[in-house]
Amino acid sequence: MNSLAPRAPEYKQLVGLALVSIGLASSLAYADPSVNGAEISWPDDGWYQVQTADGETTLCNGGSSCSVEPGSYLVINHTTGIRYADVQVGNAQSNEAQSGDGDSNDGQSSDSIQVSGNTISWPDDGWYQVQTANGGESVCSGGNSCEVGPGSYLVINHTTGARFPGIEVSSSEQPVIEPSEGLINRDNHVELLSQAFSVYTGKVYGDTLPGIPQAFMESHPSTEIEVPPATLNEGESAVLFQYACDNGGVLQNLDTVYDFGDTTRTFTWNDCLDDTVVRSGTLSSRENNVGGYYRDLMFSSYNGDFVSGDTIVASGKFGSISDSNIDPSTIRIDRWTNQGVNYSFKNESTFLEVGNASTDTFYRWLDRTDDVFIAELDGSFQLSSSLTEQHTVEVLTREKLFVNITLDGSFDFIEVRPSVPYPDVPAWSFTSGEIQITADDGSSLRLNAESGDTQTAQITLLQGGIELESFQQPWSLWRDVLTSVQKDTRDSL
């Protein structure tokens, strides 16, 4: 695919800014999120995310507020790293249910939660979730019952906000669950992890997302349209061209230049036939050539219908960095980020959807006394595909995947274009961190990079929170998809 590519400002400048940010974060007091009715809002001091109380499901990203159902939520300021747990919304008396000594606003009491053997059940009066006793992990969601192992559990009615802690299951009878029964199982875990990793690295988008339509603009007639000065801010200049498409539709290209060196290129397709695809929607590309080079692409309700029958829908911010010689110690940096990304690709044989993706995958090659390679992977999203039988699974980085290695010798270099040698990706494996993938039928898997062997990951398969089996798999199974982030092929500007 044509990937988007922000290229970062100088590494020294980034380090300086990071140190300043750390200093500020340690010295300033940040205002807490506030609740008004069903709305959680927060100050303009960072990029916020609202998640369910267990941190497994993301409800809102960015902006300044989020409307939610009554219940308890986790709010995170990703700019400062501050986490606000147990943010309560609505049903102020739900704590009565939590204490177990009375009814909540909806008249429920702990008697409404029934335990029979290994099964916890509840009435048909809301959307329930069973969590571990400390609320740290979801065991199952939805339906009207859940099979669990012996122990203490927290049950939450997210519709009313009522919480029922201390639900005890003492039966020694373990539910008999075959590893192949769940949606996530031994047979598909390798391919499912490959799909998840391809979202982190941007490779899932392949060649489907459009890039800057330079070739189209060079081969189609255009008309310049005057940009009213009143629509521009001080220090801005802009030029607007409209292109006639093959089917009578139009493409508009608005280039806005700012006095501090940035350029924003906005492309708006309106039922525009381009070779074999009819495009509609908007793409913005932001570029900078001062102190480095970066580019990111922001899609607003983009839709592409191909003659072949393929359909692509995308929205959100896709970004990548790929550069060398950023500063004397960094000889290469590759990065792919998703911010609020929603993407789908469908045809007669393929179904793939990525939802609410906010991720950051980062590779860096450092040339110091020794050659050092660093890789990091973080974020969360929803994934649905033919592999999951079109069910949505939640992908969550419980702990950032990380590796920092020093090579015995120097990097192997490759030539990606004439006279620009890049160090090749070394043979590496993540050595710390954990990812969890959870399906709506209660099946899940955890990948833990700390397996005791640097060349393998520990895989644990679970059903309803009960461990089915745990085993090791070599990182080489996912080497191809993890080798590098999606490449920047938009250097034609």
C-alpha positions in Angstrom: 0.0 0.0 0.0 1.0 3.5 -0.3 1.7 4.3 3.3 1.6 7.6 4.9 4.7 8.9 6.2 5.4 11.5 8.7 9.1 11.9 9.1 10.1 13.0 12.5 11.9 16.2 13.6 15.5 15.9 14.7 15.9 13.3 17.4 17.8 15.7 19.7 14.8 18.1 19.5 12.5 15.3 20.4 14.6 14.3 23.3 14.7 17.9 24.5 11.0 18.2 24.3 10.5 14.9 26.1 12.7 16.1 28.9 10.8 19.3 29.2 7.5 17.4 29.2 8.7 15.2 31.9 9.8 18.2 34.0 6.5 19.9 33.5 4.5 16.7 34.3 6.4 16.4 37.6 5.8 20.0 38.6 2.3 20.8 37.5 -1.0 19.7 39.0 -3.5 18.5 36.4 -7.2 19.0 36.7 -9.2 15.8 37.1 -11.9 14.6 34.7 -15.4 15.7 35.7 -18.8 14.0 35.3 -22.1 15.8 34.4 -25.0 13.4 33.9 -23.9 10.8 31.4 -21.0 12.8 30.1 -17.3 12.5 31.2 -15.3 15.6 30.3 -11.7 16.6 30.8 -9.4 19.6 30.6 -7.4 20.6 27.5 -4.1 19.3 28.8 -3.5 16.1 26.8 -4.9 13.3 24.6 -7.5 11.4 26.7 -9.0 7.9 26.3 -12.1 6.5 28.1 -12.1 2.7 28.8 -14.2 0.3 30.7 -13.2 -0.1 34.3 -11.1 -3.2 33.5 -9.2 -1.3 30.7 -10.1 -4.0 28.1 -12.5 -2.0 26.0 -11.9 1.6 24.6 -15.1 3.7 24.4 -13.8 7.1 23.3 -10.5 8.7 22.1 -9.4 12.3 21.9 -11.8 15.2 21.9 -12.8 16.8 25.2 -15.8 14.7 26.4 -17.5 11.3 26.1 -21.1 10.2 26.7 -21.4 6.8 28.3 -23.8 4.5 30.1 -24.0 4.5 33.9 -21.1 2.6 35.4 -17.4 2.8 36.4 -14.8 3.9 33.9 -11.0 4.2 33.5 -9.9 7.6 32.1 -6.3 7.9 30.8 -4.4 11.1 29.9 -1.9 9.5 27.4 0.1 12.8 27.2 1.0 12.8 30.9 0.5 9.1 31.6 -2.0 9.9 34.5 -4.7 7.3 35.0 -8.0 8.1 36.7 -9.6 4.8 37.9 -13.2 4.2 39.1 -14.7 7.4 37.4 -18.4 6.9 38.3 -21.2 7.9 36.0 -24.9 7.9 37.0 -26.8 5.8 39.5 -25.1 7.4 42.5 -26.6 4.7 44.8 -25.0 1.8 43.0 -22.5 1.6 45.8 -25.2 0.1 47.9 -25.2 -2.9 45.6 -21.4 -2.9 45.8 -21.5 -3.2 49.6 -24.0 -6.0 49.4 -26.3 -4.6 52.1 -29.2 -3.2 50.0 -30.8 -2.5 46.7 -29.5 -0.1 44.1 -31.7 2.5 42.3 -33.1 -0.1 40.0 -34.3 -2.3 42.9 -31.6 -5.0 42.4 -29.9 -6.7 45.3 -27.2 -9.2 45.5 -30.0 -11.9 45.6 -30.6 -11.3 41.9 -27.2 -12.8 41.1 -27.5 -16.6 41.3 -24.7 -19.2 41.6 -25.3 -22.9 40.7 -22.2 -25.1 40.6 -19.8 -23.3 38.3 -22.4 -21.1 36.7 -23.1 -17.4 37.7 -26.5 -16.2 36.3 -28.4 -12.9 36.4 -31.9 -11.5 35.3 -32.6 -10.1 31.9 -32.5 -6.5 32.9 -29.3 -5.2 31.4 -25.8 -5.9 29.9 -23.7 -7.8 32.5 -20.0 -8.4 32.9 -18.3 -10.9 35.2 -14.8 -9.8 36.3 -12.2 -11.1 38.6 -12.6 -10.0 42.2 -10.4 -7.0 41.9 -12.0 -5.9 38.6 -8.6 -6.3 36.8 -9.8 -8.8 34.2 -13.0 -9.5 32.3 -14.1 -13.2 32.5 -17.2 -12.9 30.3 -19.7 -10.4 29.0 -23.3 -10.3 27.8 -25.7 -13.2 27.8 -27.4 -14.3 31.0 -24.9 -16.7 32.6 -21.2 -17.5 32.8 -19.3 -20.6 33.7 -16.3 -19.9 35.9 -13.8 -21.7 38.2 -13.9 -21.6 42.0 -13.2 -18.2 43.4 -14.6 -14.7 44.2 -16.0 -12.5 41.4 -17.3 -9.0 40.7 -20.5 -8.8 38.6 -21.5 -5.5 37.1 -24.8 -4.5 35.4 -23.4 -1.9 33.0 -26.9 -0.8 32.0 -27.8 0.4 35.6 -24.3 0.7 37.0 -25.1 -1.8 39.8 -22.0 -3.7 41.1 -22.1 -7.0 43.0 -18.7 -7.8 44.5 -17.9 -11.0 46.5 -19.9 -13.4 44.3 -18.4 -16.7 45.6 -18.2 -19.9 43.5 -17.0 -22.8 45.6 -17.8 -25.8 43.5 -14.9 -28.0 42.8 -16.4 -29.0 39.5 -14.4 -27.5 36.6 -16.3 -26.9 33.4 -15.1 -29.3 30.7 -14.0 -27.1 27.8 -12.2 -28.4 24.7 -9.4 -26.1 23.4 -11.0 -26.0 20.0 -14.5 -25.0 21.2 -13.8 -21.3 21.6 -13.6 -18.7 18.8 -9.9 -18.2 19.8 -8.2 -21.6 19.9 -5.1 -23.6 19.3 -5.9 -24.0 15.6 -6.1 -20.3 14.7 -4.0 -18.5 17.3 -0.9 -18.1 15.1 -2.9 -16.5 12.2 -5.0 -14.4 14.6 -1.8 -13.0 16.1 -0.4 -12.3 12.6 -3.5 -10.3 11.8 -3.2 -8.3 15.1 0.5 -7.6 14.5 -0.3 -6.4 11.0 -2.5 -3.7 12.5 0.2 -2.6 14.8 2.7 -2.4 11.9 0.3 -0.9 9.4 0.7 -3.9 7.0 -3.0 -4.8 7.3 -3.8 -1.9 4.9 -1.6 -3.4 2.2 -2.0 -1.5 -1.0 -5.6 -0.6 -0.5 -5.5 3.0 1.0 -5.0 5.7 -1.6 -2.0 7.9 -1.5 -1.5 11.4 -3.0 -3.2 11.2 -6.4 -0.2 12.8 -8.2 -0.4 10.6 -11.4 -4.2 11.3 -11.7 -3.7 15.0 -11.4 -1.0 15.0 -14.0 -3.1 13.2 -16.5 -6.5 14.9 -16.1 -7.7 18.5 -17.0 -7.8 21.0 -14.1 -9.4 24.3 -13.3 -8.0 26.7 -10.7 -10.6 28.1 -8.3 -10.0 31.2 -6.3 -9.7 30.8 -2.5 -11.4 33.7 -0.8 -8.8 35.5 1.5 -11.5 35.7 4.2 -11.3 31.9 4.6 -7.6 32.0 5.4 -5.9 32.6 8.7 -3.1 35.1 9.2 0.2 33.6 7.8 -1.6 31.2 5.5 -1.7 31.0 1.7 -3.7 28.5 -0.4 -4.4 27.3 -3.9 -7.3 25.2 -5.0 -7.5 23.1 -8.2 -10.5 21.0 -9.4 -10.0 18.0 -11.7 -12.5 16.3 -14.0 -12.8 12.6 -13.4 -13.5 10.0 -16.0 -17.2 9.6 -15.1 -18.1 13.2 -14.6 -17.2 13.3 -10.9 -14.6 15.7 -9.5 -11.4 15.8 -7.4 -10.5 18.9 -5.6 -6.9 19.6 -4.3 -6.5 22.4 -1.7 -2.9 23.1 -0.7 -2.5 25.3 2.3 1.0 26.7 3.2 1.8 28.0 6.7 4.5 30.5 7.5 6.2 28.1 9.9 7.0 25.6 7.2 4.0 23.1 7.3 1.9 22.3 4.2 -1.5 20.6 4.4 -2.7 19.0 1.2 -6.4 18.2 1.2 -7.9 16.0 -1.5 -11.7 15.6 -1.8 -13.2 13.0 -4.1 -16.8 13.4 -5.2 -18.0 10.2 -7.0 -14.7 10.2 -8.9 -13.8 7.4 -11.2 -10.0 6.8 -11.1 -9.0 4.0 -13.4 -10.8 1.0 -11.7 -12.1 2.6 -8.6 -14.8 5.1 -7.8 -13.6 7.3 -4.8 -15.6 9.5 -2.4 -14.3 11.2 0.7 -11.5 13.3 2.0 -7.8 12.7 2.5 -5.5 15.2 4.2 -1.7 15.0 4.1 0.4 17.1 6.5 4.1 17.6 5.6 7.0 19.5 7.2 10.5 20.0 5.9 11.9 22.1 8.7 14.2 20.2 11.1 13.2 16.8 9.6 10.4 15.4 7.5 7.2 13.7 8.5 3.8 13.0 6.9 0.5 11.7 8.2 -2.7 11.0 6.4 -6.2 11.8 7.8 -9.2 10.2 6.1 -12.7 11.5 6.6 -15.3 8.9 5.6 -13.3 7.7 2.6 -15.0 5.1 0.4 -13.5 3.2 -2.6 -15.6 0.9 -4.8 -13.5 -1.1 -7.2 -14.6 -2.6 -10.5 -13.4 -6.0 -9.1 -16.0 -5.8 -6.4 -13.6 -4.8 -3.6 -15.0 -2.2 -1.2 -12.7 -0.1 1.1 -13.9 2.3 3.9 -11.5 4.3 6.1 -11.4 7.1 8.6 -9.0 8.3 11.2 -5.3 9.3 11.2 -2.7 7.0 9.8 1.0 8.0 10.2 4.5 6.7 9.6 8.0 7.8 9.9 10.9 6.4 7.9 14.2 8.2 8.0 18.0 8.0 8.4 20.6 10.4 9.8 18.1 12.1 12.2 21.0 12.8 14.6 24.5 11.4 14.9 23.4 8.5 17.1 20.3 7.5 15.1 20.9 5.9 11.8 17.4 4.8 11.1 13.9 5.1 12.5 10.7 3.4 11.4 7.3 4.1 13.0 3.6 3.4 12.3 0.8 5.0 14.3 -3.0 4.6 14.2 -5.2 7.3 15.9 -8.9 6.7 16.0 -8.6 4.5 12.9 -11.6 2.6 11.4 -11.0 0.5 8.3 -12.7 -2.2 6.4 -12.0 -4.2 3.3 -14.6 -6.5 1.8 -15.1 -8.6 -1.3 -16.8 -11.9 -2.2 -14.1 -13.9 -0.4 -12.5 -11.5 2.2 -13.9 -9.7 5.2 -11.6 -7.5 7.4 -12.5 -4.7 9.8 -10.3 -2.7 12.1 -12.1 -0.5 14.7 -11.1 2.2 17.0 -7.4 1.6 16.5 -4.9 3.7 18.5 -1.5 2.1 18.4 2.2 3.0 18.2 4.9 0.7 16.8 8.4 2.0 16.8 11.8 0.7 15.6 15.1 2.5 16.0 18.6 1.8 15.0 21.3 3.5 17.2 25.0 3.7 16.3 26.9 4.4 19.5 29.9 2.5 20.8 27.9 -0.6 19.9 25.1 -1.1 17.4 21.8 -1.0 19.2 18.3 -1.9 18.0 15.2 -0.9 19.9 11.6 -2.0 19.1 8.4 -1.1 20.9 4.7 -2.0 20.3 1.7 -0.6 22.2 -2.0 0.2 21.8 -5.5 -1.3 21.4 -8.1 -1.9 18.7 -11.0 -4.2 17.6 -10.5 -6.7 14.9 -13.1 -8.7 12.8 -12.3 -10.9 9.9 -13.2 -14.2 8.2 -10.8 -15.8 10.7 -13.0 -14.7 13.6 -16.2 -15.7 11.7 -16.9 -11.9 11.5 -17.1 -11.7 15.3 -15.3 -8.7 16.8 -12.3 -9.5 19.1 -10.6 -7.0 21.4 -6.9 -6.6 21.1 -5.2 -4.9 24.1 -1.5 -4.4 24.9 -1.6 -5.1 28.6 2.1 -4.2 28.8 4.1 -2.6 26.0 6.1 -5.1 24.0 9.8 -4.1 24.1 13.3 -5.2 23.1 16.7 -3.5 23.3 19.6 -5.5 21.9 23.2 -4.8 21.2 24.6 -6.7 18.3 27.9 -8.6 18.5 28.9 -7.0 15.1 27.7 -4.1 13.1 24.3 -3.8 11.3 23.9 -5.4 7.9 23.0 -2.6 5.5 20.7 -2.7 2.6 20.1 -0.2 -0.3 16.5 0.9 -0.4 17.2 3.5 -3.0 20.4 4.6 -4.8 23.1 5.9 -2.4 20.9 5.6 0.7 22.1 2.5 2.7 19.7 1.5 5.5 20.6 -1.0 8.2 18.5 -4.2 7.8 16.2 -5.4 10.5 18.2 -7.8 12.7 17.0 -11.2 13.8 15.1 -10.1 17.0 12.4 -11.1 19.4 10.4 -9.0 21.9 11.7 -9.8 25.4 9.1 -8.2 27.6 5.4 -7.2 27.5 2.0 -8.8 27.0 -0.9 -8.8 24.5 -4.3 -10.1 25.1 -7.0 -10.9 22.5 -10.5 -11.6 23.8 -13.6 -12.8 21.8 -17.2 -12.2 22.7 -17.7 -15.9 23.6 -15.3 -15.7 26.5 -12.3 -17.3 24.7 -9.0 -15.4 24.8 -5.3 -15.7 24.4 -2.4 -14.0 26.1 1.0 -13.6 24.5 3.7 -13.0 27.1 7.1 -12.1 25.8 8.8 -13.2 29.0 8.8 -16.9 28.4 12.2 -17.6 29.8 13.6 -18.0 26.3 14.4 -14.9 24.3 13.5 -16.7 21.0 9.9 -17.7 22.1 6.7 -16.2 23.5 4.5 -17.8 26.1 1.0 -18.4 24.7 -1.9 -19.0 27.1 -5.4 -20.0 25.9 -8.4 -19.3 28.2 -12.1 -19.9 28.1 -14.3 -17.9 30.5 -11.2 -16.9 32.5 -10.1 -20.5 32.9 -6.7 -21.5 31.6 -7.0 -24.3 29.1 -3.3 -24.6 28.1 -0.1 -22.7 28.1 2.8 -23.3 25.7 5.7 -21.6 23.9 5.8 -20.5 20.3 8.9 -19.2 18.4 8.8 -15.5 17.4 9.9 -16.7 13.9 6.2 -17.5 13.2 5.5 -13.8 13.0 8.9 -12.6 11.6 7.5 -11.5 8.3 4.8 -9.3 9.6 7.0 -7.8 12.4 10.1 -7.3 10.3 9.3 -3.6 9.6 6.5 -1.2 9.7 4.5 -0.3 6.5 6.8 1.5 4.1 6.5 5.1 3.0 5.9 5.1 -0.8 4.6 8.7 -1.0 8.0 10.4 -1.8 6.8 11.6 -5.2 5.8 15.0 -3.9 
